[in-house]
Amino acid sequence: MALNPVTDGFLADLRALLPAACFRPADARYLSEPRGLYQGQAGCVLAPGDVFEVALILGRCHAARVGVVPYGGGTGLVGAQVMPVGSGPAPVVLSLERMTKIRALDVGDNVMIVEAGAILADVQDAAAQAGRLFPLSLASEGSCRIGGNLATNAGGVQVLRYGNARDLCLGLEAVMPDGRIWHGLKRLYKDNTGYDLRDLLIGAEGTLGVITAAALRLFPRPAQHLAAFLQIRDPGAALALLMRCQDRLPGLVSGFELIDRTGFDFLAEALPDLRRPFADPGKWMLLVEASGGTGFPLEKAMHEVLADAIEVGLVGEALVAQNEAQRQAFWAVRESIPEANRRIGAISSHDISVPLGRLPEMIAAGQACIARFGDLRINCFGHVGDGNLHYNVYPPKGQRRDRYADLREPIKQAVHDLVHGFGGSISAEHGIGRLKRADLLRYGDPAKLAMMRAIKTALDPVGIMNPGAVLAEDEGARPDPAT
Ligand SMILES: Cc1cc2nc3c(=O)[nH]c(=O)nc-3n(C[C@H](O)[C@H](O)[C@H](O)COP(=O)(O)OP(=O)(O)OC[C@H]3O[C@@H](n4cnc5c(N)ncnc54)[C@H](O)[C@@H]3O)c2cc1C
């Protein structure tokens, strides 16, 4: 169904119904995205102050067949938060930036109710002030918003222990595409009452409705943390060490991040002032973190695991953080890698996962595969404990990525073919957005795609929600090829 542009009449109608604070200038921050791959467009930018204003806006957009792009912190990496120029009538960009309240925090229930526009770091801080932990943690946490985190089912550095955004959410309040409000802010850990709409909206990237608030799970705050920066023999050693750590520190390993020597070289090149551990870094490194309660001999257990691992040759040099400042410095290295990568400029970036045991094979096969394209640099790093790697390909040192633009698609396809062959995923944590829409069609299970189209058509028959994200615009209505 064709969508309409935002007209003067449509805007005048909204101006009569909404306070002036809702209307925002369509400045560059709403129209660009971190990778610079898409130039967005907006018929207008609206920032509602509560769920009723969201409902009013969606109701009007539905009736007038005007597209809506929900906008959180704008940190998404697959172009889901911007509708590019030339891809249809400029939509309403609906920013959640004014809906930042923490509506409730209940330590007894271990739950907090947060509006969708709350910045992730503020949510973490609020939990900390109440003596609790909200464990979702990403390098973009100072800018991304909890609604965006849920809409993308964000992962980050503590998934190994606490799960991803989906696992941290008990209930949602959301506005459906026709303007109806779904009051689903349950605080229940168990609730088997029919289809799980919460799980449908989480990870839907704003294509099925607008999340306006969430009931989030809280956890006890670990009394002690221990971080270690390690040189390891190879990626296989990372997996062997993961098993040893999990055996010796059951349930306590929270971070397990692989770092490639290339990542260190990029830090030296792009962020030379950042202090890096190791005078002579090896090819592969790991940042491991474990945390626990006061009674557990965390340090002793970690030292024993590391001593054994060094003895059998899994680990070379090992640095254990001696205090909180050192621990933070270790994490600053890991968290700065995306920024260094951005400054170097990837030809193609991939957010992949494979079954844990196949990771070393995948890394070796990836090197051979990329070598076919020339002397390119690979920065392969990330959440190895979750089987999730950021597998990014860069031009040779001193050269710019623009010269390699023609290689972008063939490299992406080669990496994704490889990952698919290993039974993996072409998007482990960033989503599909607009960047990976063709990949979803290429690698997605036909029955799954048919169900996705049916769900989209049922919940958003006019197709106003984030047009062109995840599924192509006409796909909601496309019949199942099998029928
Ligand atoms: C430096 C850096 C590091 C990152 N590290 C990680 C990482 O470790 N793990 C990870 O998973 N991601 C990571 N990301 C990606 C990004 O931060 C996450 O995808 C994040 O969850 C996006 O949140 P946001 O608020 O910025 O959403 P946006 O970018 O604004 O939007 C993302 C999608 O969610 C939709 N959306 C936003 N708000 C709502 C809402 N209220 N209701 C419905 N739909 C909505 C948008 O329409 C869009 O489809 C990183 C990004 C950067 C720049």
PDBQT file of the ligand as one rigid body, heavy atoms in Angstrom, charges set to zero:
ROOT
HETATM    1  C1  LIG A 501      30.391   2.417  19.483  1.00  0.00    +0.000 C 
HETATM    2  C2  LIG A 501      29.233   1.476  19.354  1.00  0.00    +0.000 A 
HETATM    3  C3  LIG A 501      29.274   0.258  20.009  1.00  0.00    +0.000 A 
HETATM    4  C4  LIG A 501      28.203  -0.626  19.918  1.00  0.00    +0.000 A 
HETATM    5  N1  LIG A 501      28.276  -1.823  20.575  1.00  0.00    +0.000 NA
HETATM    6  C5  LIG A 501      27.236  -2.666  20.517  1.00  0.00    +0.000 A 
HETATM    7  C6  LIG A 501      27.286  -3.919  21.204  1.00  0.00    +0.000 A 
HETATM    8  O1  LIG A 501      28.254  -4.274  21.853  1.00  0.00    +0.000 OA
HETATM    9  N2  LIG A 501      26.198  -4.711  21.126  1.00  0.00    +0.000 N 
HETATM   10  C7  LIG A 501      25.080  -4.366  20.410  1.00  0.00    +0.000 A 
HETATM   11  O2  LIG A 501      24.111  -5.127  20.388  1.00  0.00    +0.000 OA
HETATM   12  N3  LIG A 501      25.030  -3.197  19.731  1.00  0.00    +0.000 NA
HETATM   13  C8  LIG A 501      26.060  -2.351  19.763  1.00  0.00    +0.000 A 
HETATM   14  N4  LIG A 501      26.004  -1.166  19.084  1.00  0.00    +0.000 N 
HETATM   15  C9  LIG A 501      24.817  -0.844  18.269  1.00  0.00    +0.000 C 
HETATM   16  C10 LIG A 501      23.753   0.036  18.972  1.00  0.00    +0.000 C 
HETATM   17  O3  LIG A 501      24.309   0.791  20.014  1.00  0.00    +0.000 OA
HETATM   18  C11 LIG A 501      22.606  -0.835  19.479  1.00  0.00    +0.000 C 
HETATM   19  O4  LIG A 501      21.946  -1.424  18.381  1.00  0.00    +0.000 OA
HETATM   20  C12 LIG A 501      21.580  -0.068  20.323  1.00  0.00    +0.000 C 
HETATM   21  O5  LIG A 501      20.738  -1.016  20.952  1.00  0.00    +0.000 OA
HETATM   22  C13 LIG A 501      20.728   0.916  19.515  1.00  0.00    +0.000 C 
HETATM   23  O6  LIG A 501      20.010   1.743  20.424  1.00  0.00    +0.000 OA
HETATM   24  P1  LIG A 501      19.569   3.220  19.999  1.00  0.00    +0.000 P 
HETATM   25  O7  LIG A 501      18.750   3.786  21.104  1.00  0.00    +0.000 OA
HETATM   26  O8  LIG A 501      20.729   4.005  19.566  1.00  0.00    +0.000 OA
HETATM   27  O9  LIG A 501      18.608   2.893  18.778  1.00  0.00    +0.000 OA
HETATM   28  P2  LIG A 501      18.493   3.633  17.376  1.00  0.00    +0.000 P 
HETATM   29  O10 LIG A 501      19.765   3.528  16.629  1.00  0.00    +0.000 OA
HETATM   30  O11 LIG A 501      17.896   4.970  17.517  1.00  0.00    +0.000 OA
HETATM   31  O12 LIG A 501      17.418   2.683  16.659  1.00  0.00    +0.000 OA
HETATM   32  C14 LIG A 501      17.717   1.353  16.372  1.00  0.00    +0.000 C 
HETATM   33  C15 LIG A 501      16.435   0.654  15.890  1.00  0.00    +0.000 C 
HETATM   34  O13 LIG A 501      15.488   0.600  16.948  1.00  0.00    +0.000 OA
HETATM   35  C16 LIG A 501      14.271   1.276  16.572  1.00  0.00    +0.000 C 
HETATM   36  N5  LIG A 501      13.788   1.937  17.776  1.00  0.00    +0.000 N 
HETATM   37  C17 LIG A 501      14.436   2.842  18.552  1.00  0.00    +0.000 A 
HETATM   38  N6  LIG A 501      13.680   3.169  19.612  1.00  0.00    +0.000 NA
HETATM   39  C18 LIG A 501      12.515   2.467  19.496  1.00  0.00    +0.000 A 
HETATM   40  C19 LIG A 501      11.338   2.366  20.273  1.00  0.00    +0.000 A 
HETATM   41  N7  LIG A 501      11.194   3.056  21.403  1.00  0.00    +0.000 N 
HETATM   42  N8  LIG A 501      10.355   1.540  19.846  1.00  0.00    +0.000 NA
HETATM   43  C20 LIG A 501      10.474   0.826  18.705  1.00  0.00    +0.000 A 
HETATM   44  N9  LIG A 501      11.578   0.878  17.931  1.00  0.00    +0.000 NA
HETATM   45  C21 LIG A 501      12.582   1.685  18.330  1.00  0.00    +0.000 A 
HETATM   46  C22 LIG A 501      14.672   2.209  15.450  1.00  0.00    +0.000 C 
HETATM   47  O14 LIG A 501      13.581   2.485  14.609  1.00  0.00    +0.000 OA
HETATM   48  C23 LIG A 501      15.724   1.372  14.756  1.00  0.00    +0.000 C 
HETATM   49  O15 LIG A 501      15.074   0.407  13.965  1.00  0.00    +0.000 OA
HETATM   50  C24 LIG A 501      27.071  -0.269  19.135  1.00  0.00    +0.000 A 
HETATM   51  C25 LIG A 501      27.030   0.957  18.477  1.00  0.00    +0.000 A 
HETATM   52  C26 LIG A 501      28.099   1.826  18.575  1.00  0.00    +0.000 A 
HETATM   53  C27 LIG A 501      28.017   3.140  17.855  1.00  0.00    +0.000 C 
ENDROOT
TORSDOF 0
